[in-house]
Amino acid sequence: MILQSLVNYYEALAGDGKVTKPGWCEANVSFALDISYEGELLGVIPLTRVEERGKKKVELPQRKKVPQMVSRSSGVSANFLCDNSSYILGVDNKGKPERSIECFQCAKEKHLEILEPVENEIAAAVKAFFEHWNPEEALTSPALVPMKEEILAGGNLLFYVDGVYPQEDFEIKERWKEYLKDSSKAPDGLCMVTGRHSEIARTHGTIKGVQGAQSSGAALVSFNATAFESYGKEQSYNAPVGTYAAFAYTTALNYLLRNRKYFCTIGDTTVVYWAENGLEEYQNVFSAVSEPSVDNQEIVAGVFQNLSSGKAVDVEGITTKLQMSQKFFILGLAPNAARIAVRFFYQDSFGNILQHLQQHYRRMEIVKPLTDTMENLPGFGFN
Protein backbone atom coordinates (compact mmCIF):
# COMPACT_ATOMS: atom_id res chain seq x y z
CA MET A 1 0.00 0.00 0.00
CA ILE A 2 2.87 2.40 0.74
CA LEU A 3 4.51 2.02 -2.67
CA GLN A 4 1.17 2.07 -4.47
CA SER A 5 0.17 5.29 -2.71
CA LEU A 6 3.49 6.91 -3.62
CA VAL A 7 3.16 5.83 -7.26
CA ASN A 8 -0.31 7.42 -7.42
CA TYR A 9 1.13 10.58 -5.88
CA TYR A 10 3.96 10.60 -8.42
CA GLU A 11 1.46 10.40 -11.27
CA ALA A 12 -0.47 13.37 -9.85
CA LEU A 13 2.77 15.38 -9.58
CA ALA A 14 3.90 14.34 -13.06
CA GLY A 15 0.57 15.51 -14.46
CA ASP A 16 1.37 18.98 -13.09
CA GLY A 17 4.97 18.90 -14.34
CA LYS A 18 6.42 18.96 -10.81
CA VAL A 19 8.60 15.85 -11.17
CA THR A 20 10.70 14.31 -13.93
CA LYS A 21 9.66 11.50 -16.24
CA PRO A 22 11.32 8.04 -16.23
CA GLY A 23 14.91 8.20 -17.42
CA TRP A 24 15.44 11.61 -15.83
CA CYS A 25 15.98 13.05 -12.38
CA GLU A 26 16.69 16.31 -10.61
CA ALA A 27 20.18 16.79 -9.21
CA ASN A 28 22.10 19.44 -7.31
CA VAL A 29 24.60 20.95 -9.72
CA SER A 30 27.41 23.22 -8.52
CA PHE A 31 29.22 24.15 -11.74
CA ALA A 32 28.88 24.20 -15.52
CA LEU A 33 31.92 23.59 -17.72
CA ASP A 34 31.82 26.09 -20.57
CA ILE A 35 33.30 24.32 -23.60
CA SER A 36 33.77 25.38 -27.22
CA TYR A 37 32.46 23.48 -30.24
CA GLU A 38 35.96 21.99 -30.48
CA GLY A 39 35.72 20.63 -26.92
CA GLU A 40 38.13 23.15 -25.37
CA LEU A 41 37.40 24.15 -21.77
CA LEU A 42 36.81 27.91 -21.81
CA GLY A 43 35.82 28.47 -18.19
CA VAL A 44 33.81 27.35 -15.18
CA ILE A 45 30.40 28.83 -14.38
CA PRO A 46 29.16 28.62 -10.75
CA LEU A 47 25.54 27.48 -10.48
CA THR A 48 23.93 28.56 -7.22
CA ARG A 49 20.51 29.47 -5.85
CA VAL A 50 19.63 31.45 -2.74
CA GLU A 51 17.36 29.83 -0.15
CA GLU A 52 16.05 31.27 3.09
CA ARG A 53 16.68 29.16 6.19
CA GLY A 54 15.21 30.89 9.17
CA LYS A 55 16.55 34.42 9.16
CA LYS A 56 19.55 33.54 7.03
CA LYS A 57 19.99 33.29 3.29
CA VAL A 58 22.28 30.52 2.10
CA GLU A 59 23.71 29.70 -1.31
CA LEU A 60 22.98 26.19 -2.53
CA PRO A 61 23.64 24.30 -5.77
CA GLN A 62 21.01 24.73 -8.46
CA ARG A 63 18.48 21.98 -9.14
CA LYS A 64 18.77 20.77 -12.73
CA LYS A 65 16.91 18.15 -14.75
CA VAL A 66 19.52 15.61 -15.86
CA PRO A 67 19.63 12.05 -17.23
CA GLN A 68 18.85 9.46 -14.55
CA MET A 69 21.89 9.03 -12.32
CA VAL A 70 23.27 5.67 -11.27
CA SER A 71 23.25 4.28 -7.73
CA ARG A 72 26.85 3.76 -6.63
CA SER A 73 28.24 1.60 -3.86
CA SER A 74 31.97 1.07 -4.26
CA GLY A 75 32.39 0.34 -7.96
CA VAL A 76 33.12 2.67 -10.86
CA SER A 77 29.99 3.66 -12.77
CA ALA A 78 29.58 6.91 -14.71
CA ASN A 79 26.56 9.16 -15.14
CA PHE A 80 25.64 10.75 -18.45
CA LEU A 81 26.29 14.51 -18.84
CA CYS A 82 26.22 15.22 -15.09
CA ASP A 83 28.74 13.91 -12.59
CA ASN A 84 31.45 14.89 -10.13
CA SER A 85 35.00 15.94 -10.96
CA SER A 86 36.34 12.38 -10.67
CA TYR A 87 34.33 11.30 -13.71
CA ILE A 88 34.12 14.51 -15.75
CA LEU A 89 37.67 15.80 -15.20
CA GLY A 90 39.57 12.80 -13.84
CA VAL A 91 40.72 14.68 -10.71
CA ASP A 92 39.53 15.01 -7.11
CA ASN A 93 40.93 15.52 -3.61
CA LYS A 94 40.53 11.93 -2.42
CA GLY A 95 44.22 11.08 -2.81
CA LYS A 96 43.67 8.21 -5.28
CA PRO A 97 44.76 9.55 -8.69
CA GLU A 98 44.71 6.11 -10.35
CA ARG A 99 41.07 5.63 -9.44
CA SER A 100 40.20 9.15 -10.61
CA ILE A 101 41.65 8.39 -14.05
CA GLU A 102 39.72 5.10 -14.09
CA CYS A 103 36.53 7.06 -13.37
CA PHE A 104 37.29 9.47 -16.21
CA GLN A 105 37.93 6.63 -18.65
CA CYS A 106 34.60 5.07 -17.66
CA ALA A 107 32.80 8.38 -18.29
CA LYS A 108 34.66 8.90 -21.57
CA GLU A 109 33.64 5.48 -22.90
CA LYS A 110 30.02 5.98 -21.88
CA HIS A 111 29.70 9.42 -23.46
CA LEU A 112 31.39 8.40 -26.71
CA GLU A 113 29.15 5.32 -26.94
CA ILE A 114 25.90 7.19 -26.31
CA LEU A 115 26.70 10.23 -28.45
CA GLU A 116 28.35 8.34 -31.34
CA PRO A 117 25.22 8.38 -33.58
CA VAL A 118 24.26 11.98 -32.73
CA GLU A 119 25.47 14.34 -35.44
CA ASN A 120 25.12 17.91 -34.24
CA GLU A 121 27.44 20.58 -32.85
CA ILE A 122 26.44 20.13 -29.21
CA ALA A 123 27.12 16.39 -29.18
CA ALA A 124 30.34 16.91 -31.16
CA ALA A 125 31.58 19.39 -28.54
CA VAL A 126 31.06 16.92 -25.67
CA LYS A 127 32.72 14.10 -27.63
CA ALA A 128 35.65 16.35 -28.48
CA PHE A 129 36.06 17.31 -24.83
CA PHE A 130 36.42 13.68 -23.72
CA GLU A 131 38.71 12.84 -26.64
CA HIS A 132 41.12 15.72 -25.95
CA TRP A 133 40.95 16.24 -22.17
CA ASN A 134 44.02 15.06 -20.25
CA PRO A 135 43.35 14.49 -16.51
CA GLU A 136 47.07 14.67 -15.75
CA GLU A 137 47.13 18.31 -16.90
CA ALA A 138 43.76 19.25 -15.40
CA LEU A 139 45.04 21.03 -12.30
CA THR A 140 47.16 23.39 -14.40
CA SER A 141 44.40 24.25 -16.87
CA PRO A 142 44.03 28.08 -16.99
CA ALA A 143 40.25 27.72 -17.22
CA LEU A 144 40.09 25.45 -14.17
CA VAL A 145 42.68 26.97 -11.82
CA PRO A 146 40.56 29.91 -10.51
CA MET A 147 37.90 27.54 -9.11
CA LYS A 148 40.04 24.45 -8.61
CA GLU A 149 39.52 24.10 -4.86
CA GLU A 150 35.74 24.50 -5.05
CA ILE A 151 35.44 21.93 -7.84
CA LEU A 152 37.65 19.39 -6.08
CA ALA A 153 35.63 19.81 -2.88
CA GLY A 154 32.75 17.97 -4.55
CA GLY A 155 29.53 18.73 -6.34
CA ASN A 156 28.14 17.81 -9.72
CA LEU A 157 29.27 19.35 -13.01
CA LEU A 158 27.40 19.93 -16.26
CA PHE A 159 28.52 20.91 -19.74
CA TYR A 160 27.57 24.23 -21.33
CA VAL A 161 28.03 24.78 -25.07
CA ASP A 162 27.34 28.21 -26.55
CA GLY A 163 24.43 28.91 -24.22
CA VAL A 164 22.99 25.38 -24.34
CA TYR A 165 23.08 22.59 -21.75
CA PRO A 166 23.60 19.35 -23.75
CA GLN A 167 20.95 17.47 -21.75
CA GLU A 168 18.38 19.96 -23.10
CA ASP A 169 19.27 19.32 -26.75
CA PHE A 170 16.41 17.49 -28.52
CA GLU A 171 18.57 15.01 -30.46
CA ILE A 172 20.59 14.14 -27.37
CA LYS A 173 17.41 13.60 -25.33
CA GLU A 174 16.03 11.28 -28.00
CA ARG A 175 19.32 9.37 -28.11
CA TRP A 176 19.28 9.00 -24.31
CA LYS A 177 15.77 7.52 -24.48
CA GLU A 178 16.92 5.09 -27.18
CA TYR A 179 20.04 4.13 -25.20
CA LEU A 180 18.02 3.32 -22.09
CA LYS A 181 15.66 1.12 -24.08
CA ASP A 182 18.47 -0.74 -25.85
CA SER A 183 20.62 -1.24 -22.75
CA SER A 184 17.85 -2.53 -20.49
CA LYS A 185 18.47 -6.12 -19.40
CA ALA A 186 15.70 -6.31 -16.83
CA PRO A 187 13.51 -9.42 -16.98
CA ASP A 188 9.79 -9.09 -17.51
CA GLY A 189 7.37 -9.98 -14.75
CA LEU A 190 4.25 -8.98 -12.89
CA CYS A 191 4.77 -5.77 -10.89
CA MET A 192 3.36 -6.19 -7.39
CA VAL A 193 2.65 -2.44 -7.18
CA THR A 194 0.84 -1.71 -10.43
CA GLY A 195 -0.41 -5.23 -11.19
CA ARG A 196 0.86 -4.88 -14.76
CA HIS A 197 3.47 -6.85 -16.69
CA SER A 198 6.64 -4.79 -17.02
CA GLU A 199 10.41 -4.89 -16.65
CA ILE A 200 11.32 -5.73 -13.05
CA ALA A 201 13.86 -3.56 -11.22
CA ARG A 202 16.92 -5.39 -9.87
CA THR A 203 17.66 -2.57 -7.43
CA HIS A 204 15.70 0.50 -6.42
CA GLY A 205 16.86 4.11 -6.26
CA THR A 206 17.97 5.63 -2.98
CA ILE A 207 15.99 7.99 -0.76
CA LYS A 208 17.70 11.17 0.44
CA GLY A 209 16.64 13.43 3.29
CA VAL A 210 15.61 11.01 6.03
CA GLN A 211 17.01 12.33 9.32
CA GLY A 212 19.98 10.23 10.49
CA ALA A 213 20.24 8.18 7.28
CA GLN A 214 23.24 8.26 4.98
CA SER A 215 23.55 11.61 3.21
CA SER A 216 24.24 9.77 -0.04
CA GLY A 217 20.85 8.09 0.24
CA ALA A 218 19.36 4.93 1.73
CA ALA A 219 17.11 2.21 0.34
CA LEU A 220 13.49 1.65 1.29
CA VAL A 221 13.39 -1.70 -0.55
CA SER A 222 16.56 -3.80 -0.65
CA PHE A 223 17.94 -7.32 -0.18
CA ASN A 224 21.56 -7.14 0.89
CA ALA A 225 22.26 -10.75 1.90
CA THR A 226 21.52 -14.19 0.49
CA ALA A 227 19.68 -15.08 3.71
CA PHE A 228 16.84 -12.82 2.57
CA GLU A 229 16.60 -14.34 -0.92
CA SER A 230 14.31 -17.17 -2.03
CA TYR A 231 13.74 -19.47 -5.01
CA GLY A 232 17.07 -18.52 -6.55
CA LYS A 233 16.06 -14.91 -7.06
CA GLU A 234 18.60 -12.17 -6.37
CA GLN A 235 18.18 -8.76 -4.76
CA SER A 236 14.88 -6.98 -5.44
CA TYR A 237 13.65 -9.72 -7.78
CA ASN A 238 12.47 -11.29 -4.50
CA ALA A 239 9.80 -8.57 -4.27
CA PRO A 240 9.09 -7.84 -7.95
CA VAL A 241 8.52 -4.15 -8.54
CA GLY A 242 8.49 -2.80 -12.10
CA THR A 243 11.14 -0.32 -13.18
CA TYR A 244 8.44 2.32 -13.67
CA ALA A 245 6.96 1.82 -10.19
CA ALA A 246 10.43 1.80 -8.58
CA PHE A 247 11.27 5.06 -10.31
CA ALA A 248 7.89 6.59 -9.46
CA TYR A 249 7.85 5.87 -5.73
CA THR A 250 11.47 6.92 -5.17
CA THR A 251 10.94 10.13 -7.15
CA ALA A 252 7.79 10.97 -5.18
CA LEU A 253 9.42 10.29 -1.82
CA ASN A 254 12.53 12.31 -2.68
CA TYR A 255 10.26 15.15 -3.81
CA LEU A 256 8.54 15.18 -0.42
CA LEU A 257 11.82 15.08 1.49
CA ARG A 258 13.32 17.98 -0.48
CA ASN A 259 10.62 20.41 0.63
CA ARG A 260 10.50 21.35 4.31
CA LYS A 261 6.76 22.06 4.01
CA TYR A 262 6.01 18.42 3.25
CA PHE A 263 7.68 16.71 6.19
CA CYS A 264 8.47 17.10 9.87
CA THR A 265 10.42 15.17 12.49
CA ILE A 266 9.33 13.55 15.74
CA GLY A 267 12.39 12.37 17.63
CA ASP A 268 14.39 10.32 15.14
CA THR A 269 11.38 9.73 12.88
CA THR A 270 10.93 11.70 9.68
CA VAL A 271 7.24 12.10 8.87
CA VAL A 272 6.10 12.86 5.31
CA TYR A 273 2.50 13.56 4.34
CA TRP A 274 0.60 14.07 1.11
CA ALA A 275 -2.81 14.10 -0.56
CA GLU A 276 -3.51 11.59 -3.30
CA ASN A 277 -4.42 14.29 -5.84
CA GLY A 278 -1.06 16.04 -5.36
CA LEU A 279 -2.46 19.42 -4.25
CA GLU A 280 -0.04 21.00 -1.78
CA GLU A 281 -2.86 22.99 -0.11
CA TYR A 282 -3.78 19.84 1.83
CA GLN A 283 -0.22 19.57 3.13
CA ASN A 284 -0.17 23.25 4.06
CA VAL A 285 -3.39 22.98 6.07
CA PHE A 286 -2.27 19.76 7.77
CA SER A 287 1.05 21.37 8.70
CA ALA A 288 -0.70 24.42 10.19
CA VAL A 289 -3.27 22.38 12.12
CA SER A 290 -0.81 19.81 13.46
CA GLU A 291 1.48 22.53 14.83
CA PRO A 292 -0.55 25.59 15.89
CA SER A 293 1.34 28.82 16.47
CA VAL A 294 0.54 32.45 17.22
CA ASP A 295 0.86 33.21 13.50
CA ASN A 296 -1.57 30.60 12.18
CA GLN A 297 -4.36 30.63 14.79
CA GLU A 298 -6.89 32.12 12.35
CA ILE A 299 -6.19 29.39 9.81
CA VAL A 300 -6.59 26.64 12.42
CA ALA A 301 -9.80 28.19 13.76
CA GLY A 302 -11.19 28.51 10.22
CA VAL A 303 -10.39 24.89 9.42
CA PHE A 304 -12.10 23.58 12.56
CA GLN A 305 -15.09 25.87 12.03
CA ASN A 306 -15.62 24.54 8.49
CA LEU A 307 -15.07 21.01 9.73
CA SER A 308 -17.70 21.31 12.47
CA SER A 309 -20.30 22.61 10.02
CA GLY A 310 -19.58 19.86 7.50
CA LYS A 311 -18.33 22.25 4.83
CA ALA A 312 -15.32 21.97 2.57
CA VAL A 313 -12.32 23.68 4.14
CA ASP A 314 -12.18 27.24 2.81
CA VAL A 315 -9.19 29.13 4.18
CA GLU A 316 -8.18 32.67 3.29
CA GLY A 317 -5.14 32.62 1.03
CA ILE A 318 -5.98 29.15 -0.33
CA THR A 319 -7.89 29.38 -3.59
CA THR A 320 -8.92 25.73 -3.71
CA LYS A 321 -11.68 24.44 -1.45
CA LEU A 322 -10.34 21.32 0.19
CA GLN A 323 -12.60 18.27 0.04
CA MET A 324 -12.93 16.26 3.22
CA SER A 325 -13.18 13.00 1.27
CA GLN A 326 -9.72 13.41 -0.28
CA LYS A 327 -7.35 10.56 0.65
CA PHE A 328 -4.46 11.71 2.83
CA PHE A 329 -1.37 9.74 3.80
CA ILE A 330 1.14 10.02 6.67
CA LEU A 331 4.36 7.97 6.55
CA GLY A 332 6.95 7.71 9.32
CA LEU A 333 10.50 6.76 8.33
CA ALA A 334 13.58 6.07 10.46
CA PRO A 335 17.26 5.43 9.60
CA ASN A 336 18.59 1.87 9.71
CA ALA A 337 22.20 1.77 8.52
CA ALA A 338 22.14 1.92 4.70
CA ARG A 339 18.40 1.30 4.67
CA ILE A 340 15.22 3.02 5.78
CA ALA A 341 12.79 1.50 8.27
CA VAL A 342 9.07 2.21 8.19
CA ARG A 343 7.86 3.29 11.64
CA PHE A 344 4.21 3.76 10.69
CA PHE A 345 1.88 4.36 7.76
CA TYR A 346 -1.51 5.98 8.20
CA GLN A 347 -4.13 6.66 5.55
CA ASP A 348 -7.60 8.10 5.89
CA SER A 349 -9.81 10.80 4.46
CA PHE A 350 -8.52 14.32 5.04
CA GLY A 351 -11.69 15.13 7.00
CA ASN A 352 -11.23 12.23 9.43
CA ILE A 353 -7.61 13.18 10.06
CA LEU A 354 -8.62 16.76 10.86
CA GLN A 355 -11.38 15.50 13.17
CA HIS A 356 -8.85 13.39 15.08
CA LEU A 357 -6.62 16.45 15.47
CA GLN A 358 -9.57 18.53 16.66
CA GLN A 359 -10.50 15.87 19.22
CA HIS A 360 -6.90 15.78 20.42
CA TYR A 361 -6.87 19.52 21.05
CA ARG A 362 -10.18 19.35 22.92
CA ARG A 363 -8.81 16.64 25.21
CA MET A 364 -5.69 18.72 25.82
CA GLU A 365 -7.58 21.89 26.80
CA ILE A 366 -6.45 23.40 30.10
CA VAL A 367 -7.07 26.61 31.99
CA LYS A 368 -4.56 29.11 30.62
CA PRO A 369 -3.20 32.37 32.03
CA LEU A 370 -4.77 35.54 30.64
CA THR A 371 -1.52 36.40 28.89
CA ASP A 372 -1.64 33.19 26.82
CA THR A 373 -3.43 33.95 23.56
CA MET A 374 -3.00 30.50 22.02
CA GLU A 375 -6.30 28.76 21.33
CA ASN A 376 -4.71 25.32 21.07
CA LEU A 377 -1.67 23.82 22.72
CA PRO A 378 1.24 23.24 20.34
CA GLY A 379 0.89 19.85 18.71
CA PHE A 380 3.05 16.77 18.83
CA GLY A 381 6.63 17.92 19.16
CA PHE A 382 7.04 18.34 15.41
CA ASN A 383 10.21 20.08 14.31
N, C-alpha and C positions, 0 to 999 in steps of 0.2 A: 504493500500500500504506500510506503514511503516513496519508493522510486517512481511508482505510477503517478503519484500526486505531483512529484517534481517534474516529471515529463509533461504532464498537462500544463503545469505552470510555465515551463519552457516554451511550449507552443503558443500560449497566450502572449508571452513576452516577444517571441519571434514575430508574431502577427503585428506587433506594434513597432518592430524594428529595434528593440532594445537589446537584443543579444545576437550573436553571430550565428550563421548557418553552419551545418556540418562541414568539416574541412577547414574551418577558420576559428580563430579565438581572439580574445583581446589580451594584450600583453603590455607591461610597463616597459617603455623604451626611453633610454637616457640620452642617446646620441644618434645622429644621422651622419653617415659617411657620404660626403659630397664627392661624386666621381664624375669624370668626363666621359664622353662617348667612347674614348679609347681605353677606359678603365683606370685612368690615373687618379689617385686620391688628391683632391684639390683642397679639402679642409674638413673640419669636424663641426657639426651644428648641434649645440645643446638643445634637447627637447625637454622642457619642463612645464609644469602647470602649478598654479598657486591654489592651495586649499586651506580653508580656515579650520583650525583645530583649537577650540576654545576661543581665547582672545588672541591667539597667535596665527600668523599666516606662514605656512611652510611651503617650500618648493619640492615638488614630487615629479617623478618621471611621467611623461605623457602616456595616456592609454591609446594604443593603436590597434587597429584590426590587422592581424597578420595570419599567414598560413598556420594551421594547427601545429602546435609545438609538441615535441616528443616528451615522454616521461623518462627521465634518466635515473639510474641508480648509481652504478659505478663504471659502466661501460662508456664507450665513445659513440655518440649518436648525434648527428647534426640536424639542426632545424633549417628550414628553407626561408631565406631572405631576412631572417631576424634571429640573432643569437648573440652570445657574449663574445668578448674579445679573443678568447681561446680559439673559437671556431672561425670567426670572421677575419681576424688579424694574425692568429697564430702566436699571440703573446698574452701573458697575464702575470700576476704577481704571486703565483702559487709555488714558485721555485722548482717547477718541473718542466723545463723547456722542451724536452723530448716529447712529453705528452701533449704539450700545446701545439707542437708541429703536427703531431698525429691527428689532433682535433681539426686543425686547418685542412689537412689533406682529406679528411673525411668530408668536411664541408665543401671543399673544392670539387670532389668527385660527385657529390650529390647535386650541386648547382649546375655543373656542366652536363650531367645526365638529364636533369629535368628541362633545362633551357636549350638543349641541343636542337630540337626541332623548331624553336621559336625564332623567327627571322624578323626582328625589328631592332631599332637602335637601343632601346632600353635593355632588352635581354642581352644584346651584344656587349653593352657596357659592363654588365655584371660578369659575363663570361670573361671578358678581357681583364677585369680586375683580378679574378682568381687565377688566370693564366700567367699574369705578370707580377703579382704581389709576392714579395720575398719576406717571410716572417723574420728572418735573421737580420734584416735591415729595418724592421718596423720601428724600433725605438729611436732611430735616427731620422726618420722621415720628417721633413720640415712641416708637412701638413698635420702630423700627429703630435709632435713634440709639445706644442702649447697646452694640450689637454691630456697629455700622456698619463699623469697620475690619476685623474678622474676616470679615464677609460679603463685603466688596469684595476681600479678599485671594484669593478663589477658593473653590472647593468647591461641591458640589451642594446644592440646596434641595428640600425636599418641602413639601407642604401638610398641615395637621393641623386637622381640623374636629371639635370636641367629642369628642376622644378617638379619632378614626378617621382613618387615612391614606386618602385617596381611592383610591389604587391598590389598596386591599384591599376596597373596596366591590364587592359582587357585580354589581350592575347596570353599574357602570363597567367592570369587567373584561370582562363580556359585550360591552359596546359597543366596547371596544378590540379584541377578537377580530373583531368584525364589521367594524370600520373597516379593519383590516389586510387582511382578505379582499377588501373592496370596492376598496381603493386599490391592490392589487397589479397591476402592469402587466408583470410578468415573463413572457417567452415560455415555452411548454412545450417540453420536450426530454428527451433521455435523459441522466440523471445518470451521469457516469463513475465515481462513487464507489459509489452504491447499485445501479446497473444498472436503476433504475426510472424511468418517465416522471414528470416533476414540473416545477414552475416552476424555471427556471434563474436563478441569482443573477448579477446584473450586476457587483456588487462584493462582496467578502467582508469580514467584520468584522476589526478589528485585534486584534493579539496584544500584550498588555502584560506586562512583567516580564522580557523578555530583556535580559541585561546588555549595556549599551552602545547599545541601540536607543532610539528616541524614547520618552520617558516617556508621550506621548499614545497610543502604540501603533504597531505596524508590521505590514505585511501579509506573510503567508506566500505567498499566491497573488495576483498582480496583474499587470496589463499597463498600463504607464504611458506608452507611446509607440506610434505607429502602425507603427513598424518591427517590432514584435512581433506585430502582428495579421495575420490571414489570412482570405481568402474573404469580405471585407467585414464580418467580425464585429468588434465592439468590446469592449474590456476583457475581463472574465472569460468572456464568451461564447465566447472562443477555447479555453477549457478548461472545457466545460460541467459545472458542479457545481450540483446542485439547491439551492434555498434551505434546505431542511431539513438537508442534509449540510453546507452552509457554516456554518449556525448551530451544528450539532452539533460539528464539529471545532474551531471557534474557542472555543466554550464549554468543551469538554474541555481544550484547551490552556491557556486562561486559568485554569481551575480548578487545573491542575497548577502553574502559575507563581505562583499566589497563596499556595501553602503551601510553606514552606521545607523540609518533610520530603520533598517530592516532586521536588525538583530540586537540583542542585549545579552548581558552575562549575569548569571546567578551563581556565585561561588566560582567553581571551575567549569561550569556548564555554559556553553554558548547556545543561546536560544534564538532560532530564526523563525519568522512567521510570514505568512503570505495568504492572499485570497486566490482562489482557483482561477478567476477571470483576469488576474494580473494587474488589477487597478491598485495603485499605491495608496489611494485614499483610505482603503481599509486598514492598511498597515499604519498609516499616520494616526488614524483614530484609535486603533488598538494601543499604539505606543503612548498616546496622550492619556488614555483611560487607565492603562495599567501602571502608570507612574505619574499621578497627579502632582502638579506644582502650582505655585502662586501664579505663574504666567498662563497656565492652560485651564484654570478653573471654569471659565465660561464654556469652553469646549466640552469639558467633562459633564457639566450640568446640562448642557444642551443635548448631549448624547443620551443621558439617562432620562431626560424629560421626554424625548421622542420615543425612547424605548418603552417607557411606562404607558404611553398613550397608544402604543402599537403602530406608530408611524415609521416610515423609512427615516433613517438618520439624515438630518439636514443641518449641516454645520456651516456657519459663516466662514467664507474663505474656501470652502470645498464645493465645487460646482456640480459634482455628481451626487445625487441622492443614493445613499448606500442601502442596499437591500438586505434585510435581516436573514433571508434564506440563503444568501451567498455562502458557499463552503469556505471555511477558514481553517488553516493548519498551523500548528505550533510544534516545532521539532527541537529537542534538546540534544546537543552533541558534546562529547567530552574527549580529550586527547587520550590516546592509548598507544604509546610508542610511535611507530610509523603508520598507525591506523587511527581511525576515528570510531569511538563507541557511541551507540545511540542510548541516551539516558531515558528519553521518553518521546512519544509521538501522540499528539492529540489533534483530533479533527472533529469539527461540529459546525453547525450553522453560525454565522457571525452574530446573529441575535442571541443565541443561547450562550455564547461565550461572554457577550456583554452583560447578560443577565447574571451569570455566575460572578462576574466582577462586581456588579452592583450589590449582589447579596453579600459578597465578602466585605465591602465597605460598610454596609449596614450593620453587620455583626461586629465590626471593629470600631463602631462609633463610641466615643467617650466624651465626658464633659471636658471642654477645653477652656483655657484661660481666655479672657476677653481680647487679649492682644493677638490671639491665634486666628487668622482669617481663613485658614484652610478648611474647606468643606469636607474633604476626605483625607484620611491619613495616607502618607506616601505608601506606595504599593508593596512590592515583594522583594525589595533589595536589588532591583535591577540596576545595572551600571551602564 
